[in-house]
Amino acid sequence: MFSLNVQQGAPVIRTAEPFDNKSLWLPAAFLCLLAIPFGWIGVFAPAIWLGLVAIENTAGWKKAASFLISGLLMLVVNSGVIPGNEHIAVLAPYSDAEGNLIYASFRPAKAAIALTIVVFMLMRPQPLRRADLPLMFAVIAVPIVAGAFLIGVAPKLNATIAIAALINLLVVCIAEEGFFRWVFQRGLNTWLKKWKWVGTCIIAAIFTGLHTGWAASPTLLALVGVAGLGYALVWQLRGSFWACVLTHWGVNLLHMTLLRYPG
């Protein structure tokens, strides 16, 4: 069903056929297995999958409804109202000299969303092109360089930080970009049409607002806002899901390893 090709120097997994009953229901059945490790959280994975498929297979008000339902499912499963979404720790947290902690842990909700997104992207791949790289590097550099001046440099790396960075890529960045870019920003841009730049600003503002509980200071929250606007711009200008994921991870990785954390 899948073939690995090279497009403009970047590996791209392509699907050889459109959605049919087999390609629709087999992934949904596989995602049902997430109920075994994650309980009720895992039950939402096939529902989110079907919502994502509906976005691609419908038009008009049905497509708009599919965007809305998919986004709401992701919000509900990640909200904490579904039991079983407590942090799962992989290693003991890292503590710096100031008592700031970096956790190598994840929430089942984001893990279920991330796995659903990955399965979906195998069916509807998003290429990463070499032409995406300059914008990605610029969006990563701006908040990191600003953060070096505003919150300070504190290089660090150990096993906990390495595992935390890997979890951040495979769970946090894929899940968040799946929601903010593939569902929320795409859906908003479909509705706004010629006013897509307004949608970009709205998405960046909401992304920043949802990080107010994590940001340790107004300065850090401002840097989150700059980064969030950058991720939205990468989607707006390049339209590549994986470019957004890797940009998001690049900022988080350098923040964890080079800057005071959280700041």
Rosetta blueprint (number, residue, H / E / L):
1 M L
2 F E
3 S E
4 L E
5 N E
6 V E
7 Q E
8 Q L
9 G L
10 A E
11 P E
12 V E
13 I E
14 R E
15 T E
16 A L
17 E L
18 P L
19 F L
20 D L
21 N H
22 K H
23 S H
24 L H
25 W H
26 L H
27 P H
28 A H
29 A H
30 F H
31 L H
32 C H
33 L L
34 L L
35 A H
36 I H
37 P H
38 F H
39 G L
40 W H
41 I H
42 G H
43 V H
44 F H
45 A H
46 P H
47 A H
48 I H
49 W H
50 L H
51 G H
52 L H
53 V H
54 A H
55 I H
56 E H
57 N H
58 T L
59 A L
60 G H
61 W H
62 K H
63 K H
64 A H
65 A H
66 S H
67 F H
68 L H
69 I H
70 S H
71 G H
72 L H
73 L H
74 M H
75 L H
76 V H
77 V H
78 N H
79 S L
80 G L
81 V L
82 I L
83 P L
84 G L
85 N L
86 E L
87 H L
88 I E
89 A E
90 V E
91 L E
92 A E
93 P E
94 Y E
95 S E
96 D L
97 A L
98 E L
99 G L
100 N L
101 L E
102 I E
103 Y E
104 A E
105 S E
106 F E
107 R L
108 P H
109 A H
110 K H
111 A H
112 A H
113 I H
114 A H
115 L H
116 T H
117 I H
118 V H
119 V H
120 F H
121 M H
122 L H
123 M H
124 R L
125 P L
126 Q L
127 P L
128 L L
129 R L
130 R H
131 A H
132 D H
133 L H
134 P H
135 L H
136 M H
137 F H
138 A H
139 V H
140 I H
141 A H
142 V H
143 P H
144 I H
145 V H
146 A H
147 G H
148 A H
149 F H
150 L H
151 I L
152 G L
153 V E
154 A L
155 P L
156 K L
157 L L
158 N L
159 A H
160 T H
161 I H
162 A H
163 I H
164 A H
165 A H
166 L H
167 I H
168 N H
169 L H
170 L H
171 V H
172 V H
173 C H
174 I H
175 A H
176 E H
177 E H
178 G H
179 F H
180 F H
181 R H
182 W H
183 V H
184 F H
185 Q H
186 R H
187 G H
188 L H
189 N H
190 T H
191 W H
192 L H
193 K H
194 K H
195 W H
196 K H
197 W H
198 V H
199 G H
200 T H
201 C H
202 I H
203 I H
204 A H
205 A H
206 I H
207 F H
208 T H
209 G H
210 L L
211 H L
212 T L
213 G L
214 W L
215 A L
216 A L
217 S L
218 P H
219 T H
220 L H
221 L H
222 A H
223 L H
224 V H
225 G H
226 V H
227 A H
228 G H
229 L H
230 G H
231 Y H
232 A H
233 L H
234 V H
235 W H
236 Q H
237 L H
238 R H
239 G L
240 S L
241 F H
242 W H
243 A H
244 C H
245 V H
246 L H
247 T H
248 H H
249 W H
250 G H
251 V H
252 N H
253 L H
254 L H
255 H H
256 M H
257 T H
258 L H
259 L E
260 R L
261 Y L
262 P L
263 G L
